[in-house]
Amino acid sequence: MFAGLVLLFSCHNTTTPSYDPSLQIYTIPPPQPITFRVDSVYPHDSFAFTQGLEYYKGKLFEGTGHPDRIHKTSLRIVDIKTGKPEKEYITPDSTIFGEGITIFRNKIYQLTWQSHIIVVYNLKDITHPISTYPWNYDGWGLTNDGTNLISSDGSSKLYYMVPDESKKEMKITKILTVSDNNGELDSLNELEYITGYVFANRWYNDHIYKIDPTNGHVVGVIDFTGLLHQYDPKDPVGEEAVLNGIAYDSTTKKLFITGKDWPKLFEITLNSN
């Protein structure tokens, strides 16, 4: 799955949204635009079909997936300044299509698209998986709020879940439906949990959406239309080279943004209103 971005930052709206069954529309306030500043531009592996992105202690963790590619599904630790993998594990099973990743309780969790498994790695050693969990849904994006893993499946739903190691299963604790003023927001893809909100790409969309996890309402949107072309106008990219990749540095409060097969990685700061 693939996604896109727009510009976002917003404050809570005090209006209480409601659903009017006679109109069959949601009376949710429109999301507020969030602007951003590009602070740095780094090289990115243009053959990396990026599915998940995480920042941890100065390193970028990246999950890729595409059975038809040489690299296929992989998990890698990337040097941000060079874009080159320092360590990499390539899944030997060519039928597995890797998806979103997140770092949760000193482990790395990686979704798969339609293999219906979640692969787990030790954070200190990504050279081989340590376990798997069955998962009944398609895997698209993955993040966590410190208590729950949060995944998307390409619909308007976000699945909150916790791993039960004794039973080797994922227990769903909540299913959240994401909506904006136009209704449900589908094609949710790559996810990142940032200061109490879920930020989400949408497949084939140049926006990133800021979601309130208490009610699923989209409260902000960031527009990244034309970002890659602005900084790399001569680099040809295919139709699958869409925005997909959000990582957050909680120390500097900056985001790292990229896309599938993008030759660039962007370090950005969201602007306050």
ZIKA-V352145 format. One record per pair of residues at least 12 apart in sequence whose C-alpha atoms are under 10 Angstrom apart, sorted by sequence separation. I is the first residue (numbers start at 1). J is the second residue. If there is no record, write none. Layout:
# ZIKA-V352145
[[I;J] [I;J]]
This chain:
# ZIKA-V352145
[[15;27] [16;28] [17;29] [50;62] [51;63] [52;64] [62;74] [63;75] [64;76] [75;87] [76;88] [77;89] [98;110] [99;111] [100;112] [108;120] [109;121] [119;131] [120;132] [139;151] [140;152] [141;153] [148;160] [149;161] [150;162] [159;171] [160;172] [161;173] [188;200] [189;201] [190;202] [197;209] [198;210] [199;211] [208;220] [209;221] [210;222] [245;257] [246;258] [255;267] [256;268] [15;28] [16;29] [49;62] [50;63] [51;64] [52;65] [62;75] [63;76] [75;88] [76;89] [98;111] [99;112] [100;113] [107;120] [108;121] [109;122] [118;131] [119;132] [120;133] [138;151] [139;152] [140;153] [141;154] [147;160] [148;161] [149;162] [159;172] [160;173] [161;174] [187;200] [188;201] [189;202] [190;203] [197;210] [198;211] [199;212] [208;221] [209;222] [244;257] [245;258] [246;259] [254;267] [255;268] [256;269] [15;29] [48;62] [49;63] [50;64] [51;65] [61;75] [62;76] [63;77] [74;88] [75;89] [76;90] [97;111] [98;112] [99;113] [107;121] [108;122] [109;123] [118;132] [119;133] [137;151] [138;152] [139;153] [140;154] [147;161] [148;162] [149;163] [159;173] [160;174] [161;175] [187;201] [188;202] [189;203] [197;211] [198;212] [207;221] [208;222] [209;223] [228;242] [243;257] [244;258] [245;259] [254;268] [255;269] [13;28] [14;29] [48;63] [49;64] [50;65] [51;66] [61;76] [62;77] [74;89] [75;90] [96;111] [97;112] [98;113] [99;114] [106;121] [107;122] [108;123] [117;132] [118;133] [119;134] [137;152] [138;153] [139;154] [140;155] [145;160] [147;162] [148;163] [159;174] [160;175] [187;202] [188;203] [189;204] [196;211] [197;212] [198;213] [207;222] [208;223] [228;243] [243;258] [244;259] [245;260] [253;268] [254;269] [255;270] [13;29] [48;64] [49;65] [50;66] [60;76] [61;77] [62;78] [73;89] [74;90] [75;91] [96;112] [97;113] [98;114] [104;120] [106;122] [107;123] [108;124] [116;132] [117;133] [118;134] [137;153] [138;154] [142;158] [144;160] [158;174] [159;175] [160;176] [186;202] [187;203] [194;210] [196;212] [197;213] [206;222] [207;223] [208;224] [227;243] [242;258] [243;259] [244;260] [253;269] [254;270] [13;30] [47;64] [48;65] [49;66] [60;77] [61;78] [73;90] [74;91] [96;113] [97;114] [98;115] [101;118] [103;120] [105;122] [106;123] [107;124] [108;125] [116;133] [117;134] [118;135] [137;154] [138;155] [141;158] [142;159] [143;160] [144;161] [158;175] [159;176] [185;202] [186;203] [187;204] [188;205] [191;208] [193;210] [196;213] [197;214] [206;223] [207;224] [241;258] [242;259] [243;260] [244;261] [252;269] [253;270] [13;31] [48;66] [59;77] [60;78] [61;79] [71;89] [72;90] [73;91] [74;92] [96;114] [97;115] [100;118] [101;119] [102;120] [103;121] [105;123] [106;124] [107;125] [108;126] [116;134] [117;135] [142;160] [144;162] [157;175] [158;176] [159;177] [187;205] [190;208] [191;209] [192;210] [193;211] [196;214] [198;216] [200;218] [205;223] [206;224] [207;225] [225;243] [241;259] [242;260] [243;261] [244;262] [249;267] [13;32] [59;78] [60;79] [61;80] [71;90] [72;91] [73;92] [95;114] [96;115] [98;117] [99;118] [101;120] [103;122] [104;123] [107;126] [110;129] [115;134] [116;135] [117;136] [157;176] [158;177] [189;208] [197;216] [199;218] [205;224] [206;225] [224;243] [240;259] [241;260] [242;261] [243;262] [248;267] [11;31] [12;32] [49;69] [58;78] [59;79] [60;80] [70;90] [71;91] [72;92] [73;93] [95;115] [96;116] [98;118] [103;123] [109;129] [115;135] [116;136] [117;137] [156;176] [157;177] [158;178] [188;208] [193;213] [198;218] [205;225] [206;226] [240;260] [241;261] [242;262] [245;265] [246;266] [247;267] [248;268] [10;31] [11;32] [48;69] [56;77] [58;79] [59;80] [72;93] [73;94] [96;117] [98;119] [108;129] [111;132] [114;135] [115;136] [116;137] [117;138] [118;139] [149;170] [156;177] [157;178] [188;209] [197;218] [199;220] [200;221] [201;222] [206;227] [239;260] [240;261] [241;262] [9;31] [10;32] [47;69] [48;70] [49;71] [51;73] [53;75] [55;77] [58;80] [72;94] [73;95] [74;96] [108;130] [109;131] [110;132] [111;133] [114;136] [115;137] [116;138] [117;139] [137;159] [149;171] [150;172] [155;177] [156;178] [157;179] [197;219] [199;221] [238;260] [241;263] [8;31] [9;32] [10;33] [47;70] [48;71] [49;72] [50;73] [51;74] [52;75] [53;76] [54;77] [55;78] [60;83] [62;85] [71;94] [72;95] [73;96] [74;97] [75;98] [107;130] [109;132] [112;135] [114;137] [115;138] [116;139] [148;171] [149;172] [150;173] [155;178] [156;179] [199;222] [237;260] [238;261] [8;32] [9;33] [10;34] [47;71] [48;72] [49;73] [50;74] [61;85] [67;91] [70;94] [72;96] [73;97] [74;98] [75;99] [109;133] [111;135] [113;137] [114;138] [115;139] [148;172] [149;173] [150;174] [151;175] [152;176] [185;209] [237;261] [238;262] [7;32] [8;33] [9;34] [10;35] [48;73] [49;74] [55;80] [60;85] [63;88] [65;90] [69;94] [72;97] [73;98] [74;99] [112;137] [113;138] [114;139] [148;173] [150;175] [237;262] [7;33] [8;34] [9;35] [48;74] [60;86] [61;87] [62;88] [63;89] [64;90] [65;91] [67;93] [68;94] [72;98] [73;99] [75;101] [112;138] [113;139] [114;140] [148;174] [150;176] [236;262] [237;263] [6;33] [7;34] [8;35] [9;36] [59;86] [61;88] [63;90] [67;94] [68;95] [111;138] [112;139] [113;140] [156;183] [157;184] [235;262] [236;263] [6;34] [7;35] [8;36] [66;94] [67;95] [111;139] [112;140] [113;141] [156;184] [157;185] [235;263] [6;35] [7;36] [65;94] [66;95] [67;96] [68;97] [110;139] [111;140] [112;141] [155;184] [156;185] [157;186] [180;209] [6;36] [7;37] [66;96] [67;97] [110;140] [111;141] [133;163] [155;185] [156;186] [157;187] [158;188] [228;258] [232;262] [65;96] [66;97] [67;98] [110;141] [111;142] [133;164] [154;185] [155;186] [156;187] [157;188] [158;189] [180;211] [185;216] [227;258] [228;259] [232;263] [65;97] [66;98] [110;142] [133;165] [154;186] [155;187] [156;188] [179;211] [184;216] [185;217] [231;263] [232;264] [45;78] [64;97] [65;98] [66;99] [75;108] [109;142] [110;143] [153;186] [154;187] [155;188] [156;189] [158;191] [178;211] [179;212] [184;217] [185;218] [224;257] [231;264] [44;78] [64;98] [65;99] [109;143] [131;165] [133;167] [134;168] [135;169] [136;170] [152;186] [153;187] [154;188] [155;189] [178;212] [183;217] [184;218] [228;262] [44;79] [63;98] [64;99] [65;100] [75;110] [133;168] [134;169] [135;170] [152;187] [153;188] [154;189] [178;213] [204;239] [208;243] [228;263] [231;266] [43;79] [44;80] [63;99] [64;100] [74;110] [89;125] [90;126] [91;127] [132;168] [133;169] [134;170] [135;171] [152;188] [153;189] [154;190] [177;213] [179;215] [180;216] [181;217] [204;240] [206;242] [207;243] [208;244] [228;264] [42;79] [43;80] [44;81] [45;82] [46;83] [62;99] [63;100] [64;101] [89;126] [90;127] [91;128] [131;168] [132;169] [133;170] [151;188] [152;189] [153;190] [176;213] [178;215] [179;216] [180;217] [181;218] [203;240] [204;241] [205;242] [206;243] [207;244] [208;245] [227;264] [228;265] [42;80] [43;81] [44;82] [45;83] [62;100] [63;101] [87;125] [88;126] [89;127] [90;128] [91;129] [151;189] [152;190] [176;214] [177;215] [178;216] [179;217] [180;218] [181;219] [204;242] [205;243] [206;244] [208;246] [228;266] [41;80] [42;81] [43;82] [44;83] [45;84] [62;101] [63;102] [73;112] [87;126] [88;127] [89;128] [99;138] [100;139] [101;140] [102;141] [103;142] [104;143] [105;144] [114;153] [151;190] [152;191] [176;215] [177;216] [178;217] [179;218] [180;219] [203;242] [204;243] [205;244] [227;266] [41;81] [42;82] [43;83] [44;84] [45;85] [61;101] [62;102] [87;127] [88;128] [89;129] [99;139] [100;140] [101;141] [102;142] [103;143] [104;144] [109;149] [111;151] [113;153] [151;191] [158;198] [176;216] [177;217] [178;218] [179;219] [180;220] [202;242] [203;243] [204;244] [40;81] [42;83] [43;84] [44;85] [61;102] [98;139] [99;140] [100;141] [101;142] [102;143] [103;144] [104;145] [105;146] [111;152] [113;154] [150;191] [151;192] [175;216] [176;217] [201;242] [202;243] [203;244] [61;103] [97;139] [98;140] [99;141] [100;142] [101;143] [102;144] [104;146] [105;147] [150;192] [201;243] [202;244] [99;142] [100;143] [101;144] [103;146] [104;147] [150;193] [201;244] [104;148] [200;244] [201;245] [104;149] [200;245] [201;246] [51;97] [52;98] [53;99] [54;100] [63;109] [64;110] [75;121] [103;149] [156;202] [200;246] [2;49] [51;98] [52;99] [53;100] [54;101] [55;102] [56;103] [61;108] [63;110] [65;112] [66;113] [102;149] [140;187] [141;188] [142;189] [143;190] [144;191] [145;192] [146;193] [155;202] [199;246] [1;49] [2;50] [3;51] [50;98] [51;99] [52;100] [53;101] [54;102] [55;103] [62;110] [63;111] [65;113] [102;150] [140;188] [141;189] [142;190] [143;191] [144;192] [145;193] [150;198] [152;200] [154;202] [199;247] [222;270] [1;50] [2;51] [49;98] [50;99] [51;100] [52;101] [53;102] [54;103] [77;126] [102;151] [140;189] [141;190] [142;191] [143;192] [144;193] [145;194] [154;203] [1;51] [49;99] [50;100] [51;101] [52;102] [53;103] [76;126] [101;151] [139;189] [140;190] [141;191] [142;192] [143;193] [144;194] [145;195] [75;126] [76;127] [100;151] [118;169] [140;191] [141;192] [142;193] [143;194] [145;196] [75;127] [100;152] [118;170] [145;197] [75;128] [145;198] [190;243] [191;244] [192;245] [193;246] [194;247] [195;248] [54;108] [144;198] [190;244] [191;245] [192;246] [193;247] [194;248] [143;198] [158;213] [189;244] [190;245] [191;246] [192;247] [193;248] [194;249] [195;250] [143;199] [189;245] [190;246] [191;247] [192;248] [194;250] [143;200] [190;247] [52;110] [142;200] [158;216] [195;253] [51;110] [52;111] [141;200] [157;216] [194;253] [51;111] [141;201] [156;216] [51;112] [141;202] [194;255] [140;203] [192;255] [1;65] [145;213] [52;140] [53;141] [51;140] [52;141] [53;142] [54;143] [100;189] [101;190] [102;191] [51;141] [52;142] [53;143] [99;189] [100;190] [101;191] [102;192] [51;142] [52;143] [99;190] [100;191] [101;192] [102;193] [100;192] [1;98] [2;99] [1;99] [1;100] [141;244] [141;245] [143;247] [1;113] [52;189] [53;190] [54;191] [1;139] [2;140] [51;189] [52;190] [53;191] [54;192] [1;140] [2;141] [51;190] [52;191] [53;192] [1;141] [50;190] [51;191] [52;192] [100;244] [100;245] [102;247] [31;180] [30;180] [31;181] [28;179] [29;180] [30;181] [1;153] [2;154] [28;180] [29;181] [30;182] [1;154] [26;179] [27;180] [28;181] [29;182] [26;180] [27;181] [28;182] [26;181] [27;182] [28;183] [25;181] [26;182] [27;183] [25;182] [26;183] [25;183] [26;184] [24;183] [25;184] [17;181] [34;208] [34;209] [33;209] [34;210] [80;256] [32;209] [33;210] [31;209] [32;210] [31;210] [31;211] [83;263] [83;264] [63;245] [83;265] [62;245] [3;187] [4;188] [81;265] [2;187] [3;188] [4;189] [34;219] [62;247] [80;265] [1;187] [2;188] [3;189] [4;190] [31;217] [32;218] [33;219] [34;220] [35;221] [36;222] [61;247] [80;266] [1;188] [2;189] [3;190] [30;217] [31;218] [32;219] [33;220] [34;221] [35;222] [36;223] [60;247] [80;267] [1;189] [2;190] [29;217] [30;218] [31;219] [32;220] [33;221] [34;222] [35;223] [36;224] [60;248] [1;190] [28;217] [29;218] [30;219] [31;220] [32;221] [33;222] [34;223] [35;224] [38;227] [46;235] [60;249] [28;218] [29;219] [30;220] [31;221] [32;222] [33;223] [41;231] [59;249] [8;199] [28;219] [30;221] [31;222] [46;237] [49;240] [50;241] [53;244] [54;245] [55;246] [56;247] [58;249] [49;241] [50;242] [51;243] [52;244] [53;245] [54;246] [55;247] [56;248] [57;249] [48;241] [49;242] [50;243] [51;244] [52;245] [53;246] [54;247] [55;248] [56;249] [57;250] [58;251] [47;241] [50;244] [51;245] [52;246] [53;247] [54;248] [55;249] [56;250] [57;251] [5;200] [6;201] [46;241] [49;244] [50;245] [51;246] [52;247] [53;248] [54;249] [55;250] [65;260] [4;200] [5;201] [60;256] [64;260] [3;200] [4;201] [5;202] [64;261] [3;201] [4;202] [5;203] [17;215] [2;201] [3;202] [4;203] [5;204] [6;205] [7;206] [8;207] [1;201] [2;202] [3;203] [4;204] [5;205] [6;206] [7;207] [8;208] [9;209] [10;210] [12;212] [17;217] [55;255] [1;202] [2;203] [3;204] [4;205] [5;206] [6;207] [7;208] [8;209] [9;210] [55;256] [1;203] [2;204] [3;205] [4;206] [5;207] [6;208] [7;209] [8;210] [54;256] [1;204] [2;205] [3;206] [4;207] [5;208] [6;209] [7;210] [53;256] [3;207] [4;208] [5;209] [53;257] [3;208] [4;209] [53;258] [13;219] [52;258] [53;259] [12;219] [52;259] [10;218] [11;219] [12;220] [50;258] [51;259] [52;260] [10;219] [11;220] [50;259] [51;260] [9;219] [10;220] [49;259] [50;260] [8;219] [9;220] [10;221] [48;259] [49;260] [50;261] [8;220] [9;221] [48;260] [49;261] [50;262] [7;220] [8;221] [9;222] [46;259] [47;260] [48;261] [49;262] [6;220] [7;221] [8;222] [42;256] [44;258] [46;260] [47;261] [48;262] [6;221] [7;222] [8;223] [39;254] [41;256] [44;259] [45;260] [46;261] [47;262] [48;263] [5;221] [6;222] [7;223] [8;224] [38;254] [39;255] [40;256] [41;257] [42;258] [44;260] [45;261] [46;262] [47;263] [5;222] [6;223] [7;224] [37;254] [38;255] [44;261] [45;262] [46;263] [4;222] [5;223] [6;224] [7;225] [38;256] [44;262] [45;263] [46;264] [4;223] [5;224] [6;225] [36;255] [43;262] [44;263] [45;264] [4;224] [5;225] [43;263] [44;264] [45;265] [4;225] [42;263] [43;264] [44;265] [5;227] [42;264] [43;265] [44;266] [41;264] [42;265] [43;266] [41;265] [42;266] [40;265] [41;266] [42;267] [40;266] [41;267] [39;266] [40;267] [41;268] [38;266] [39;267] [40;268] [37;266] [38;267] [39;268] [40;269] [37;267] [38;268] [39;269] [37;268] [38;269] [36;268] [37;269] [38;270] [36;269] [37;270] [35;269] [36;270] [37;271] [35;270] [36;271] [34;270] [35;271] [36;272] [3;240] [5;242] [34;271] [35;272] [2;240] [3;241] [4;242] [5;243] [34;272] [35;273] [1;240] [2;241] [3;242] [4;243] [5;244] [34;273] [2;242] [3;243] [4;244] [5;245] [33;273] [1;242] [2;243] [3;244] [4;245] [5;246] [2;244] [3;245] [1;244] [2;245] [5;257] [4;258] [4;259] [3;259] [2;259] [3;260] [2;260] [1;260] [9;270] [10;271] [11;272] [8;270] [9;271] [10;272] [11;273] [7;270] [8;271] [9;272] [10;273] [7;271] [8;272] [9;273] [8;273]]
